[in-house]
Amino acid sequence: MRWILVCFFALFLPFTALAGPDEIRRDLKVAGFDDSEAEEMTMKILDIVMKGGDEKKAEDMALRLKSEGFSSGEIVIILGKTGELMDRGMSMDEAGNIVSRAAHQAKREGLRGRALAERVHEAIRAMKERHHPGRGLRRGHFKGKRRR
């Protein structure tokens, strides 16, 4: 019996570090998001986690943006763009900084909603152009591997 318990804890204890979608959704609802907003953000956060990001940092990013006055739709876009840059090989911190900086700049200019999303997209496109004029970023660019 003791052997079974040891095996159980050895196998399942590492998985308890992840909060899971229900806990993320609950935390977002406590912060003031409604059910559909919390569900959409949870999916974006889990997408970031699946790409190698930290769950707590992604959740904190969403909560911080809400406290800074961003709407839920804008937060979903920001989280999505962060995941998009992570697809290109950036770390979560690097991608989050780029997207967050662009979103804050757009907000200072008085842009909201779709206009803010477009400005964030333009900033990412400009960043890609700076790294590879005429081509943009290739998938895996930041991982240090050369592709042909």
C-alpha positions as a Markdown table, in Angstrom:
| # | Residue | x | y | z |
|---|---|---|---|---|
| 1 | Met | 0.0 | 0.0 | 0.0 |
| 2 | Arg | 2.8 | 2.4 | 0.9 |
| 3 | Trp | 4.4 | 1.7 | -2.5 |
| 4 | Ile | 1.2 | 2.7 | -4.3 |
| 5 | Leu | 1.0 | 6.0 | -2.4 |
| 6 | Val | 4.6 | 6.8 | -3.2 |
| 7 | Cys | 4.1 | 6.1 | -6.9 |
| 8 | Phe | 0.9 | 8.2 | -6.9 |
| 9 | Phe | 2.6 | 11.3 | -5.4 |
| 10 | Ala | 5.7 | 10.9 | -7.5 |
| 11 | Leu | 3.6 | 10.8 | -10.7 |
| 12 | Phe | 0.9 | 13.4 | -9.9 |
| 13 | Leu | 2.7 | 15.9 | -7.6 |
| 14 | Pro | 4.4 | 17.8 | -10.5 |
| 15 | Phe | 1.0 | 18.5 | -12.1 |
| 16 | Thr | -0.3 | 20.3 | -9.1 |
| 17 | Ala | 2.0 | 23.2 | -9.8 |
| 18 | Leu | -0.3 | 24.3 | -12.7 |
| 19 | Ala | -3.4 | 26.0 | -11.5 |
| 20 | Gly | -5.6 | 24.8 | -14.4 |
| 21 | Pro | -8.3 | 26.5 | -16.3 |
| 22 | Asp | -10.9 | 26.5 | -13.5 |
| 23 | Glu | -8.6 | 28.4 | -11.1 |
| 24 | Ile | -7.5 | 30.9 | -13.8 |
| 25 | Arg | -11.1 | 31.5 | -14.7 |
| 26 | Arg | -12.1 | 31.9 | -11.1 |
| 27 | Asp | -9.2 | 34.4 | -10.4 |
| 28 | Leu | -10.2 | 36.5 | -13.5 |
| 29 | Lys | -13.9 | 36.5 | -12.4 |
| 30 | Val | -12.8 | 37.7 | -8.9 |
| 31 | Ala | -10.9 | 40.5 | -10.6 |
| 32 | Gly | -14.1 | 41.7 | -12.2 |
| 33 | Phe | -14.3 | 40.0 | -15.6 |
| 34 | Asp | -17.6 | 38.4 | -16.6 |
| 35 | Asp | -17.9 | 34.7 | -17.5 |
| 36 | Ser | -17.3 | 35.1 | -21.3 |
| 37 | Glu | -14.4 | 37.5 | -20.8 |
| 38 | Ala | -12.8 | 35.2 | -18.2 |
| 39 | Glu | -13.3 | 32.2 | -20.5 |
| 40 | Glu | -11.7 | 34.0 | -23.5 |
| 41 | Met | -8.7 | 35.2 | -21.4 |
| 42 | Thr | -8.3 | 31.8 | -19.9 |
| 43 | Met | -7.9 | 30.3 | -23.4 |
| 44 | Lys | -5.3 | 32.9 | -24.3 |
| 45 | Ile | -3.4 | 32.3 | -21.1 |
| 46 | Leu | -3.4 | 28.5 | -21.6 |
| 47 | Asp | -2.2 | 29.1 | -25.2 |
| 48 | Ile | 0.8 | 31.1 | -23.8 |
| 49 | Val | 1.5 | 28.3 | -21.3 |
| 50 | Met | 1.4 | 25.7 | -24.0 |
| 51 | Lys | 4.0 | 27.8 | -25.9 |
| 52 | Gly | 6.4 | 27.7 | -22.9 |
| 53 | Gly | 5.2 | 30.8 | -20.9 |
| 54 | Asp | 4.6 | 31.0 | -17.2 |
| 55 | Glu | 0.9 | 30.7 | -16.2 |
| 56 | Lys | 1.2 | 33.0 | -13.2 |
| 57 | Lys | 3.0 | 35.7 | -15.2 |
| 58 | Ala | 0.4 | 35.6 | -18.0 |
| 59 | Glu | -2.5 | 35.8 | -15.5 |
| 60 | Asp | -0.7 | 38.7 | -13.7 |
| 61 | Met | -0.3 | 40.4 | -17.0 |
| 62 | Ala | -4.0 | 40.3 | -17.7 |
| 63 | Leu | -4.8 | 41.5 | -14.2 |
| 64 | Arg | -2.3 | 44.3 | -14.4 |
| 65 | Leu | -3.7 | 45.5 | -17.7 |
| 66 | Lys | -7.2 | 45.6 | -16.3 |
| 67 | Ser | -6.0 | 47.7 | -13.4 |
| 68 | Glu | -4.4 | 50.1 | -15.9 |
| 69 | Gly | -7.7 | 50.6 | -17.6 |
| 70 | Phe | -7.6 | 48.3 | -20.6 |
| 71 | Ser | -10.8 | 46.7 | -21.7 |
| 72 | Ser | -11.3 | 43.0 | -21.7 |
| 73 | Gly | -11.3 | 42.9 | -25.5 |
| 74 | Glu | -8.0 | 44.8 | -25.6 |
| 75 | Ile | -6.5 | 42.4 | -23.0 |
| 76 | Val | -7.5 | 39.4 | -25.1 |
| 77 | Ile | -5.8 | 41.0 | -28.1 |
| 78 | Ile | -2.7 | 41.8 | -26.1 |
| 79 | Leu | -2.5 | 38.2 | -24.8 |
| 80 | Gly | -3.0 | 36.8 | -28.3 |
| 81 | Lys | -0.3 | 39.0 | -29.8 |
| 82 | Thr | 2.1 | 37.9 | -27.0 |
| 83 | Gly | 1.4 | 34.3 | -27.9 |
| 84 | Glu | 1.9 | 35.2 | -31.6 |
| 85 | Leu | 5.4 | 36.5 | -30.8 |
| 86 | Met | 6.1 | 33.4 | -28.7 |
| 87 | Asp | 5.3 | 31.4 | -31.8 |
| 88 | Arg | 8.2 | 33.2 | -33.5 |
| 89 | Gly | 10.6 | 32.1 | -30.8 |
| 90 | Met | 10.5 | 35.0 | -28.3 |
| 91 | Ser | 10.4 | 34.4 | -24.6 |
| 92 | Met | 7.2 | 35.3 | -22.8 |
| 93 | Asp | 8.9 | 38.2 | -21.0 |
| 94 | Glu | 10.3 | 39.6 | -24.2 |
| 95 | Ala | 7.1 | 39.2 | -26.2 |
| 96 | Gly | 5.0 | 40.6 | -23.3 |
| 97 | Asn | 7.2 | 43.7 | -23.0 |
| 98 | Ile | 7.0 | 44.4 | -26.7 |
| 99 | Val | 3.2 | 44.0 | -26.9 |
| 100 | Ser | 2.6 | 45.8 | -23.6 |
| 101 | Arg | 4.8 | 48.8 | -24.6 |
| 102 | Ala | 2.9 | 49.1 | -27.9 |
| 103 | Ala | -0.5 | 48.9 | -26.2 |
| 104 | His | 0.5 | 51.5 | -23.6 |
| 105 | Gln | 1.8 | 53.9 | -26.4 |
| 106 | Ala | -1.5 | 53.4 | -28.3 |
| 107 | Lys | -3.5 | 54.1 | -25.1 |
| 108 | Arg | -1.5 | 57.3 | -24.5 |
| 109 | Glu | -2.4 | 58.4 | -28.0 |
| 110 | Gly | -6.1 | 57.9 | -27.1 |
| 111 | Leu | -6.7 | 54.8 | -29.1 |
| 112 | Arg | -9.2 | 52.2 | -27.9 |
| 113 | Gly | -10.6 | 48.9 | -29.1 |
| 114 | Arg | -9.9 | 48.1 | -32.7 |
| 115 | Ala | -7.6 | 51.1 | -33.3 |
| 116 | Leu | -5.5 | 50.0 | -30.3 |
| 117 | Ala | -5.3 | 46.5 | -31.7 |
| 118 | Glu | -4.2 | 47.8 | -35.1 |
| 119 | Arg | -1.5 | 49.9 | -33.5 |
| 120 | Val | -0.2 | 46.9 | -31.6 |
| 121 | His | -0.2 | 44.9 | -34.8 |
| 122 | Glu | 1.7 | 47.8 | -36.6 |
| 123 | Ala | 4.3 | 47.9 | -33.8 |
| 124 | Ile | 4.9 | 44.2 | -34.1 |
| 125 | Arg | 5.2 | 44.5 | -37.9 |
| 126 | Ala | 7.7 | 47.4 | -37.5 |
| 127 | Met | 9.7 | 45.3 | -35.1 |
| 128 | Lys | 9.8 | 42.5 | -37.5 |
| 129 | Glu | 11.0 | 44.8 | -40.3 |
| 130 | Arg | 13.8 | 46.1 | -38.1 |
| 131 | His | 15.1 | 42.6 | -37.6 |
| 132 | His | 14.7 | 41.5 | -41.2 |
| 133 | Pro | 14.1 | 44.3 | -43.6 |
| 134 | Gly | 11.8 | 43.1 | -46.4 |
| 135 | Arg | 11.1 | 39.7 | -44.8 |
| 136 | Gly | 9.9 | 40.1 | -41.3 |
| 137 | Leu | 10.6 | 37.5 | -38.6 |
| 138 | Arg | 10.9 | 33.9 | -39.5 |
| 139 | Arg | 9.5 | 31.2 | -37.3 |
| 140 | Gly | 12.1 | 30.3 | -34.7 |
| 141 | His | 14.2 | 33.4 | -35.3 |
| 142 | Phe | 14.9 | 34.1 | -31.7 |
| 143 | Lys | 15.9 | 30.5 | -30.8 |
| 144 | Gly | 19.3 | 30.9 | -32.3 |
| 145 | Lys | 18.9 | 28.3 | -35.0 |
| 146 | Arg | 19.7 | 29.1 | -38.6 |
| 147 | Arg | 17.2 | 28.0 | -41.1 |
| 148 | Arg | 17.7 | 27.8 | -44.8 |
